[in-house]
Structure formats: C-alpha cells, structure tokens
Amino acid sequence: MIGRFVAEAGHIVVETFDIVVDALARFGRELAELGSDPVRTRQGLVAASSVVLATFLALLLEIKSPWWAAISAYMSLAATSASSLRRGLLRMSGTAAGALLGFVMARWLPYDHLALYLFVGAVTMAGVIAMQVSPHGLAWLFLCTTSELVLLESLANPLEAASTAYYRVFEVTIGVLSAIVMSNLLQGWHREPPPTAPGWRHLLGAQWPVVLHGLRSAIAVTAVLAIWMMLELSQVTQMAITIAVVMAAPVVADGGFGTRHAVAVRSLHRFLGCLLGGAVALVCLAIDVESFVWWLAMLGAAVWIGMHIQVGPHGVGYVGTQAAFVFIITMIQGPAPPQSILPGIDRFVGITGGLGILLVISLLLWPSDRQIAEAKAQARE
C-alpha cells in the first residue's frame, strides 16, 4: 500500500516537472517570435488598445474595480469583430444573470455556511458541465463565476451585495463595449457560424464523463472554499474564479487520466502564467512610475505580449492569458494609478494560494491511468 502510494506520488512529481519544463520551453519560443506574424501582432494591438481604453474609461468614471473592466475587454476579444461581438454579448448576459443570482443568494447564504458550500458546489458543477455541452457555455461560465464573486465578496457585509452586483455589471459593460469598438476599428468583420455543441441530452448516458467531471469540480471548489474560510485567508474571490476557470478544462471520452492530465496542465499553465505575470507586474510597480501615460503604456505592452502568446501555435496560450490577467489585476488597484506595491503582492499571494490548494485537491480527486485500467479490467470480468 505504501509502495503504491510512493510510486503514484513519484509519477505525479515527474508528470508535473515534465509539464513545467515543456511549458517554459514553449513559452520561450513564443517570446522569440514577437512581432514576426502580422496577424498575431494586430490581435495584440487590438487587445492592448481595448484594455487601455477600458482602463481609462473605468478610472475616469471612478468605478469600484476598474481591473474587471480591463479583464472583460481582454476576454471579449476574438479573431474577428463579429466573434468579439458574440463573445462580448455572452459575457454580458452571463455576468448580468450571475450578478442577479449572487445578489439573491447573498440575502441568506452568508449566514448558513453549509448552504453556501452546497450552492457554490452546485453552480460550479453547472458551469463546468455547460462549458462542455452548451453552445452558450461561455455565458454559463460567467454566470457561475459572477454569482460566486458577488456572493463571496458580500460574506463580510451582505448589505453590499447590491452594490457589488451593480458595479460588476457596469465594469463588464465598459470592458465589453471597449473591446467591440476597438475590434471593429482594427479588425475585419467576418461572420462565422456559431460553435456546435452536443447539448444537454444524454448527460446520464454517453456524456456521463462530463457529469463526473462537473461533480469532481464541485467537490474541489467546496473543499478549497472550506479550507480558505477555515484558515481565514484573504482573497477568497480570486480563489473562486481560479477554480471555476481551471475546472473548465476539456473532458476526454473516458473521464479518467486524460481529464486529470488536462486539469493538471491547465492548472500548471495558470500557475506559471500567474507567476510570470505577477513577477513582471511587481517589478513595474517597484519602478514607481508616476506618469499616467507611461503606466498605461506598460499595461498595453504587457497585454500585447500576453495576447501574442495566447494566440500562438506552441500550445501555451493559457500561460499568456493568465499572465495578462494577473498583470492587469496587480497593476490596476483602484480608481487611480497604483501608489503602493503591497496590494499587488496581496492579490498575487491570494491567487497563487488558491491555485496551490486546487492543484493538490485535483490530483487527489482524479483517478490515475492505472486505476482506470484496473476498473476496466474488473468490469470485463
């Protein structure tokens, strides 16, 4: 028994090391290709201009969390302006629905932790399943993350739920509109057919692995939330969003080791992107640039590089996505350019802490290839 556990632990360590080394090598190749592809360069410029515009408008309007406007602009972009419009509308609709749901649940769930755990687990499971089976999975994912965000941000003071929900929709709207405007100005309009998806049928039949994936996701998010609250750690919002997005990793046919490997790769790529983007952001904060224009220029440059990596051909796009996210969250701290490096460090620690706990729980929950093979052998017998 002990020998099997040691062997499994060793396999996980080797797998993790291989994923990290491979990701860093691919990341280096992406950086070496900066500016070499006109299409990727244009997409990076669209992303940079969208984020800068969203940030400027958010600061001008003095909204509560301007970094959400910047992130919404980044996430609403696609290869064409038509696709960006569709992504933006899905994000806005999912955010509005999630904000309403979070506001309603915040009226009593902060006073009942058991019900809170059940709700967070259920909405995460629904969002993860929808990402696999629904053509509108993106809206479902944002419904999931926004409802959790509004609810968790209101735990200390449930009376703030209405304000949080309102500002979240307002912030996302600013980001989405910025992305739509800049993509229409800088990209061509090419209508694309909507994505196909298997739909909600056969969840108890052929798509049962998707349900199992959603169930494991619900267990993971509930366990991490319980640990987070038990230890009274900060940045519970970053933890919730980290879990929901990581758990949207693709499901393979058997729901076994391939799925765990996909979750491990996605988690490690997110962790590496978090480290890289956060480290660069902290260095930029330490420089203590006082010029508003230069601050926006640093933000745009980092976003351009992040988008270049995200759309690159070397398979580490999620590293670029997460690096851009963490850079934005760390650099934009409130309704003005940052005055201190400490809030950035606090957010960085919150995200990495949630990822660390999630990674351990995910590897414990997902069966290995050996366990899947043994289960199939027993079934045949």
N, C-alpha and C positions, 0 to 999 in steps of 0.2 A: 504493500500500500504506500509506504513512504517512498520506495524507489520509483513507483509510478508517478507520484506527485512531483518528485525531484526531476524526473525526466520531462514531465509536462511543463514544469517551470522553466527548465533549460530550453525547451523548444520555444516557449513564448519569448524568452530573452533573445534567442538567436533570431527569431522572426522580427522582433522589434528592431534589433540592430540592423538587420538587412533592409527593412523598410526605411529607416532613418538615413542610412548611407546612400541608398538608391535615390531617395527624395532630394538629398543635398546635392548629389551629382547632377540630377536633372535640373534642379534649381540653378546651379551654376551655368549649365548650358543655356537656360532661358536668359539669364543676365548677359551672357556673351552675345546674344542675338538682338539686344536692344537697338531699335532703330533700323534693323535690317529688312523688315517686312512693312511695306507701306500700309497694308490693311490693318495690321495689328497696331501700327503707330497711330493711325486715325482713330481706332477704337480707344486707345489710351488717351488721346487728346479729347475725345468726346467724354470719357469718364472724368478726366481731370477738370474740364470746363464745367461739367454738370455738378460735380461735388463742390467746386469753388463757388459757383452761383448759388447752390443750395445753402452753403455755409454763410455766404454774405447775406442772403435774404433772412436766414434764421437769426443771425446776430442783429441785423437791422430791426427785425420785429421783436427781438428780445424774448424769444420763446424759451421754454423751460429746459429742454435738452436738445440743443442745436445739432449735436452729433447724430441724432436719429434722422434729421433731415438729410445730412450728408450721406449717411449709410443708405437711406432709402433711394437717393439719387443714384448711388453706385449700383445697388441691387436691381434697379428698374431697367438697366441698360441691356441691350441685346445687339445682335449683329446688324439689324436694320431698324429704322424708326418705327415701322409697323410692329415688329416684335417687341420693341421697347414700350410702345403704347399698350400692347396686350399685357406685358409683364407689369407695367405700372398700374393698370386697372385691376389686375388680380391682386396686387399688393394692397391697393387702396381698399378694395372690397373686403379682403381678408382682415385687414387691420381694423376697419370700422366694425365688422362683426365681432372680432376678438375684443375690441375695446368695450363694446356693449356687454358682451358676456362677462368679461372681467369685472366691469362695474357692478353688474347684478350679483355676481358671486361674492364680491367684496363686502356685501351687506351683512353676511353671517359667517363665511368660511374662516376669516381671521380669528374667530372665537372658538373654532372647532378644528383642531389640527388633524384629527382622523378624517373628517370630511374634506379638509384641504388636501391631504395626501391622495385621497380617492379621486378628487376632481382633477388634480394635476396629472395623475397617472392616466385617467380616462381620456383627457383632452390630448395628452401626448400620444397615446395609442391611436386615437382617431386621426390625428395629424400625420403620423408616420404611415399608417395604412393608406390614407388618402394620397400621399405623395407617390405611392406605388401604383394605385389603381385608378385615380381620377384624372381626367384631363385638366381639371382645375386644382390640381394638387398644391400649387404654389399658394393659392388663396387659403386653402385649408391649413397649410403650414404657418402662414402669418396669423390666421385665426388662433391657432394653437399658441404661438409664441407671444402674441399681443395679449391674449387673455391671461396667460401666466405672468407676463410682465406687469400688467395693471394690478393684478391680484397681489403679487409678491411685493410690489412697491408700496402697496397700501396696508401691509401687515401691521406696521407700527401705528398707523393712523388711518383707519378705514374711511374717515371723512374725506381723505384726499383722493379717493378713487375716482370721483367725477372729474376732478381737475387733471389727474393723470391720464384718464381715458381721452379727455378732450384734447389735451396737448399732444398725445401720441398721434391721434388722427391728423391734427394740424401739422405736426412735424413731418409726417409721412407724405401728406399732400404737397407740402413745399418741395420735398425731395423728388417726388414723382413728377410734378409739373416741371421742375428744373431739368430732369432727365429727358422728358418728352420734348421740351423746347430745344435743348441743345442737340438731341439726336436728329430732330427734323431739320435743323440748320446745317449740321455737319455730315449727316448720313443720308443715303438714298432711301426712298420709300419702295420697298419690295414686299408686297403682300405674300405671306407664307401660310400654308394650310395649318390649322390648329393641330397640336400634338395628339396622337392617338393613345388611348389607354384602355386596359381590359375592362374597366368598370367595376362596380361594386358586387356584381354577381359572383357566385361560386367561391365566396370567402370561406365557406366551410368545406369546400371541395378542392378544386385544382389550385386555388390561391391560399390554401391553408398556411403555407410557409410565411406568407405576408402577415397573417394574423399572429403567428408565433413571434415574428419579428417585432410587431407592434406591442405584444404582451411583454416581451423582454425589455423593450424600450420603456414601457410604463413602470416595470419593476425597477429599472435602473434610475429613472428620474425620481421616483418616490424614495428610493434608498439614499440617493445623493441629497435630496431635499431634507430628509430626516437627519442625516449626518451634519449637514450645513447648519440646520437650526439647533441641533443638539450642542454643537461646538460654538454656537453664537458667532459664526463667521460673517464677515461683511460681503457685499457684492453678490447677494443672492440672485439678483436679476440677471447678471452676466452668467451665472451658473445655469439658470433655467433656459436661457436662449442657447447656450452652448450645447446642452443636452438635446434640445429639440432639433437643432440643425444637424448635429452629428448623427443622430439616430435616423435621419432620412437617407442613409446610405442604401444603395440598391440591394435588393434581395435576390439571391440566386435560387435556382429551382428547388434544391433540397432543403434550403433554410438552415444548413449546417455550417461547416467550417468556412465555406466561401463567404457566407454572410458575416461571420465573425471576422474574417480577414478584411472584408470591405469596411466594417466598422473600425477595425484596428487601423487600417490605412487612413481612413477619413479622420479618425481621432488624432493620429500622429501627425498627419499633414496639418490639421488645425493647430495642434500644439506647436509644431515647428513654425508655422506662419505667425502664430501669436508671439513666439519668442523673437523672431526676426523683426516683425513689425513693431513690437513693443520696444525692443532694444534701440531701433533706429529713432523711434519717437522720443524716447527718453534722452537720447543724445541730442536731438534737436531742441528739446526743452532745456537741457543743460546749457546749450549755447546762449539761451536767454535773448532771442531775437526780439527786439522791441518794435520793429517796423511791421505794421499790419500787412503791407503789400508783400514783404518777404515771407511773412508767416503763411499767407495764402499760397505763395509760390512754392514753399516747401511742401505744403499739403497737396497741391496739384501734382508736383513731381513724384511724390510717393504713390499717389493714386494712379498716375500714368504707368509707373513700373508695375504696380500690382495688377492692373488690367492687362498689361503686356504678358505677364506670367499666367494670368487666369485663362487667356485665350490661346496660350502657346500649345505646341504639339507634343510636349515631353511628359505629359501626364501628371503635372504637379500644379494644375490650375487652382486647386483649393488652397494650396500654400499661399499663392498670390492673393486670393480672395481674403483669407484670414489676416494676412499681413496688412492689407489695406484697411480692413475693418479695425484692427487693433490700433493701427497708426491714427486713424480718424478719432477713435474713442479716447485715445491718450492725449492727442494734440488739442482736441476741442473739449474744453472742460466746463464751459458755461456761456453766459451771454456776453462774452468778451474773449479776446485772445488770452491764453493761459499766463498766469502770474507766478505759478509755482510748479515744481516737478512732483510734489507729493501726491496730489490727486491722481496723476498719471500712474505713479507707482502702485497706488491703492487699487486702481482698476486692473492693472496688469496682474497683480497678485490674485485678485478675485477670479479672473478668467482662467489663469493657469492652475489655480487650486481646484476649480470645478472640473477642468479637463483631467487633472491627475486622478481625482476620485472616480470620475466617469470611466477612465481607461481601465482602472483596476476592476471595477464592477462589471464592465462589459466583457472583459476577458474571463471573468469568473462565470458569467451567465451563459455565454455562448459555448455550445459543445465543440469539442475538437474533432478533427477528421478521424482520429482513431475511435472516438466514441460513436460517431456516426456510422462508421464501418461495422462496429460491433452490434449496433442496434439493427442495422440492415441484415446482418448475418442471423441474428436471433429471430427476426421477422420471417426470414426464409425458412428457418427451421420449424 
